[in-house]
Amino acid sequence: MMPATNGLVHAYAKKPLFSFGVIADVQYADIPDGRSFLGVPRYYRHSISVLQRAVSTWNKQGNIKFSVNFGDIIDGFCPKDKSLWAVQKVLDEFDKFDGPTYHMFGNHCLYNLPRSKLVDLLKMPTDSDRAYYDFSPCPEYRFVVLDAYDFSVLGWSRDHPVTAAAMKLLDEKNPNTDKNSPDGLVGVDRRFVMFNGAVGKEQLSWLNDVLRDASERRQNVILCSHLPMDPGAASPAALMWNYDEVMAIVRQYNCVKACFAGHDHKGGHSVDSHGVHHRTLEAALECPPGTTAYGNIEAYPDRLLLVGSDRMADTEMCFQTM
């Protein structure tokens, strides 16, 4: 386990307020193993076994209140005529968990199915077709699930105004013919590729309202997004397009303690200049047979403790006192 971030021995509460399960980037497909564009092996059929072991472990522990799936439920290489079948096959495994699972969109989800279909399939707790929401498992904590592809070229119809506006932004930021290529882009500008996206204006306003309310209630907030929001916790090409706008809102309040994400399969952890922890979770997809990557997070009044399995690193995230 990683040491406490401030190097001190704390008189921690013995029992967490609650615990929840986490898994990211299952990217299941009934196809032979392959490799990423960087040459990293991908185990498309084995990834569902990682999920099965995660659910079995969470159920055996008996104290996992809910689980969070950080997107990319199936892979973009999944044959389109099998997309619905593959999504349902993965969701059937989540349904074996003895509690609710909260989902979010990933780019691979949107390669396969339209947004409106996914909102229903993933049973997102919203009163509309929007894919962002919040929930509170106990009075001390609030979870905010962002839709990182609210503003993107993925998931919307080709003639939708959002598609046109997002494509215009990409054309301005990325001169490459292949908009999935960050070649020639420098530093965090490498994030302006087609497989990323942004939080739209309406969602930004909603986020501000939620954080204001959480701050007034003195709640600890955990932000969940498929796309990472700190350069220290992910490669530049994996970042949300407007992570800076989101974090500008976060910094108006002191309630956000951690931001969790998927997408960048190798994982990462950083603490930003305002003391917010950023933890990008290691991908289930890149687990060779016999290995796993999932975890459970224990939530205490003053810290979070990620207990990872195998390829998912344990991480202790102590909150800064303000």
C-alpha positions in Angstrom: 0.0 0.0 0.0 1.2 3.5 -0.8 2.0 5.6 2.3 -0.2 8.4 3.5 0.3 11.5 1.3 1.4 13.7 4.2 3.7 11.0 5.7 2.0 11.1 9.1 0.4 8.4 11.2 -3.3 9.1 11.6 -5.7 8.0 14.2 -8.0 6.7 11.5 -11.6 5.5 12.0 -11.5 1.7 12.2 -14.5 1.2 9.9 -15.2 3.0 6.6 -18.5 4.9 6.2 -19.1 2.7 3.2 -17.2 0.8 0.5 -17.8 0.6 -3.3 -16.4 -1.4 -6.2 -14.6 0.0 -9.2 -13.7 -1.3 -12.6 -12.7 0.4 -15.9 -12.5 -0.3 -19.6 -13.8 -3.9 -19.8 -14.0 -3.4 -23.6 -15.4 -6.9 -24.1 -15.7 -8.3 -27.6 -16.0 -11.9 -28.9 -13.0 -11.5 -31.1 -9.3 -12.8 -31.0 -6.8 -10.9 -28.8 -5.2 -7.8 -30.4 -3.1 -4.8 -29.7 -3.6 -1.1 -29.2 -2.2 1.4 -31.7 0.8 1.6 -29.3 1.3 -2.2 -29.5 0.0 -3.0 -26.0 -1.8 -6.4 -25.9 -5.5 -6.5 -25.5 -7.5 -9.5 -24.3 -11.0 -8.9 -25.6 -12.6 -12.2 -24.5 -10.8 -12.5 -21.2 -11.9 -9.0 -20.0 -15.3 -10.3 -19.1 -13.6 -12.9 -16.8 -12.0 -10.0 -15.0 -15.5 -8.5 -14.5 -16.8 -11.8 -13.3 -14.1 -12.1 -10.7 -14.7 -8.5 -9.6 -18.4 -9.2 -9.0 -17.7 -12.4 -7.2 -15.2 -10.8 -4.9 -17.5 -7.8 -4.2 -20.3 -10.2 -3.3 -18.1 -12.3 -1.1 -16.9 -9.3 0.8 -20.5 -8.5 1.7 -19.9 -4.8 2.5 -19.7 -3.3 -1.0 -22.6 -0.9 -1.2 -22.5 -0.2 -4.9 -20.1 -0.4 -7.9 -19.0 2.2 -10.4 -18.1 1.2 -14.0 -15.9 3.8 -15.6 -17.0 3.3 -19.2 -16.0 1.5 -22.4 -18.2 -1.5 -21.6 -17.5 -3.1 -25.0 -14.8 -2.5 -27.6 -15.0 -0.5 -30.9 -13.8 -3.6 -32.8 -16.9 -5.5 -31.7 -18.9 -6.4 -34.9 -21.7 -3.9 -35.1 -24.3 -6.6 -35.6 -23.2 -8.0 -32.2 -23.0 -4.7 -30.3 -26.3 -5.0 -28.5 -25.6 -8.6 -27.7 -22.2 -7.8 -26.3 -23.4 -4.9 -24.1 -26.2 -7.1 -22.7 -23.7 -9.9 -22.0 -21.5 -7.5 -19.9 -24.5 -6.0 -18.2 -25.7 -9.5 -17.3 -22.5 -9.9 -15.3 -23.0 -6.5 -13.5 -26.5 -7.7 -12.7 -25.0 -10.5 -10.6 -23.6 -8.0 -8.2 -25.6 -7.6 -5.0 -26.1 -3.9 -5.3 -26.5 -1.1 -7.9 -23.9 -0.3 -10.5 -23.5 3.2 -11.8 -22.3 3.5 -15.4 -21.0 6.3 -17.7 -20.2 6.6 -21.4 -16.8 5.8 -22.8 -15.8 6.4 -26.4 -16.0 2.7 -27.3 -19.6 2.6 -26.0 -20.4 5.4 -28.5 -18.6 3.7 -31.4 -21.2 0.9 -31.1 -24.5 2.4 -30.0 -26.2 5.8 -30.0 -26.4 7.8 -26.8 -30.2 7.5 -26.3 -30.0 3.7 -26.5 -27.1 3.5 -24.0 -28.9 5.7 -21.4 -31.7 3.2 -21.3 -29.4 0.1 -21.4 -27.2 1.4 -18.7 -30.2 2.4 -16.5 -28.7 5.8 -15.8 -30.7 7.5 -13.0 -31.7 10.6 -15.0 -35.1 12.0 -15.9 -34.0 12.7 -19.5 -31.6 11.5 -22.2 -28.7 13.2 -20.4 -25.9 11.0 -19.2 -24.7 12.9 -16.1 -26.1 12.6 -12.6 -25.3 12.6 -8.9 -26.1 10.5 -5.9 -25.4 10.4 -2.2 -24.7 7.0 -0.5 -24.6 8.6 2.9 -24.9 12.2 4.3 -21.2 12.8 4.3 -20.5 11.9 0.6 -21.8 12.9 -2.8 -20.8 11.3 -6.1 -21.0 13.2 -9.4 -20.9 11.2 -12.6 -19.9 13.3 -15.6 -20.7 12.8 -19.3 -17.3 13.4 -20.8 -18.8 13.1 -24.3 -21.6 15.6 -23.9 -19.7 17.7 -26.4 -18.0 15.4 -28.9 -18.3 13.9 -32.4 -19.3 10.6 -30.9 -22.8 9.4 -30.2 -24.7 12.2 -31.8 -26.1 11.9 -35.3 -24.0 13.3 -38.2 -26.3 16.2 -38.7 -26.6 17.1 -35.0 -25.4 20.7 -34.1 -23.1 19.2 -31.4 -21.4 17.0 -34.0 -20.7 20.0 -36.2 -19.5 22.2 -33.4 -17.2 19.5 -32.0 -15.8 18.8 -35.5 -15.1 22.5 -35.9 -13.2 22.6 -32.6 -11.1 19.6 -33.7 -10.4 21.2 -37.1 -9.1 24.3 -35.3 -7.0 22.4 -32.7 -5.8 19.3 -34.7 -4.4 19.8 -38.3 -4.1 16.1 -38.9 -6.3 14.4 -41.5 -6.8 11.6 -39.1 -8.4 13.3 -36.1 -7.7 10.4 -33.9 -4.0 11.1 -34.3 -2.2 13.5 -31.9 0.9 13.6 -34.2 2.6 17.0 -34.1 0.5 18.3 -31.2 2.5 19.3 -28.2 1.9 18.8 -24.5 -1.7 18.9 -23.3 -2.8 20.0 -26.8 -2.5 16.3 -27.7 -5.9 15.8 -26.0 -7.6 17.3 -29.1 -8.4 14.0 -30.8 -11.6 12.4 -31.8 -11.7 9.7 -29.1 -11.9 12.4 -26.4 -14.6 14.9 -25.7 -15.8 17.6 -23.3 -18.4 18.6 -20.7 -20.9 20.9 -22.4 -22.1 24.3 -21.1 -25.4 23.1 -19.6 -23.6 20.3 -17.8 -20.9 22.8 -16.5 -23.7 24.9 -15.0 -25.3 21.8 -13.5 -22.0 20.8 -12.0 -21.5 24.2 -10.4 -25.0 24.0 -8.8 -24.3 20.5 -7.5 -20.9 21.5 -6.0 -22.4 24.6 -4.4 -25.1 22.5 -2.8 -22.6 19.8 -1.7 -20.4 22.5 -0.2 -23.3 23.9 1.8 -24.1 20.5 3.1 -20.4 20.0 4.0 -20.2 16.8 1.8 -17.1 15.2 0.4 -17.5 15.0 -3.4 -16.0 12.3 -5.7 -16.1 13.2 -9.4 -16.3 10.3 -11.8 -15.5 10.6 -15.5 -14.4 8.3 -18.3 -11.8 10.9 -19.2 -9.1 12.0 -16.8 -8.9 15.6 -15.7 -5.3 16.1 -14.6 -2.1 15.8 -16.7 -0.3 14.3 -13.7 -2.6 11.2 -13.7 -2.8 10.4 -17.5 -1.0 10.9 -20.8 -1.9 14.2 -22.5 -3.7 12.4 -25.3 -6.2 10.9 -22.9 -7.4 14.1 -21.2 -10.8 15.6 -21.4 -10.8 18.5 -23.9 -12.0 21.1 -21.4 -10.6 19.6 -18.2 -9.4 23.0 -17.3 -12.9 24.4 -17.3 -14.2 21.6 -15.1 -11.4 22.1 -12.7 -11.9 25.8 -12.6 -15.4 25.1 -11.2 -14.1 22.5 -8.8 -11.6 25.1 -7.4 -14.4 27.5 -6.5 -15.3 25.1 -3.7 -13.5 22.9 -1.2 -15.8 19.9 -1.4 -14.2 17.8 -4.2 -11.7 15.4 -2.7 -11.0 13.0 -5.6 -11.6 12.6 -9.4 -11.6 9.0 -10.7 -11.4 8.1 -14.4 -10.7 5.3 -16.8 -9.6 5.6 -20.5 -5.9 5.7 -20.0 -5.3 2.0 -19.6 -2.0 2.1 -17.7 -3.6 4.0 -14.8 -2.1 6.9 -12.8 -2.4 9.0 -9.6 -1.6 12.6 -8.9 -2.5 15.3 -6.4 -3.1 18.7 -8.0 -2.2 22.1 -6.7 -5.5 22.4 -4.8 -5.0 19.1 -3.0 -7.5 17.1 -5.2 -6.6 13.5 -5.8 -6.8 12.2 -9.4 -6.8 8.5 -9.9 -7.0 6.9 -13.3 -7.9 3.3 -13.0 -6.0 0.4 -14.7 -8.0 -1.3 -17.5 -9.6 -4.7 -17.3 -9.0 -5.1 -21.0 -5.2 -5.3 -20.7 -5.2 -8.1 -18.1 -3.5 -11.3 -19.5 -5.4 -14.5 -18.6 -4.9 -15.3 -14.9 -4.6 -11.6 -13.9 -7.2 -9.0 -12.9 -7.7 -5.2 -12.5 -10.5 -4.1 -10.3 -10.8 -2.8 -6.7 -12.9 -1.6 -3.9 -12.7 1.8 -2.3 -13.2 2.4 1.4 -14.6 5.9 2.2 -13.6 7.4 5.5 -14.4 11.0 6.7 -10.8 12.1 6.0 -9.6 9.8 3.2 -10.3 7.2 0.6 -8.5 3.9 0.4 -8.4 2.0 -2.9 -7.7 -1.7 -2.3 -6.8 -3.0 -5.8 -6.5 -6.5 -7.1 -3.4 -7.6 -9.0 -2.8 -5.1 -11.7 -4.8 -2.3 -10.0 -2.5 -0.5 -7.5 -3.5 0.2 -3.9 -3.8 3.9 -3.3 -4.4 5.9 -0.2 -5.9 9.3 -0.7 -5.8 11.6 2.3 -7.8 14.7 2.2 -6.1 18.1 2.8 -7.5 20.1 5.7 -8.6 23.5 4.6 
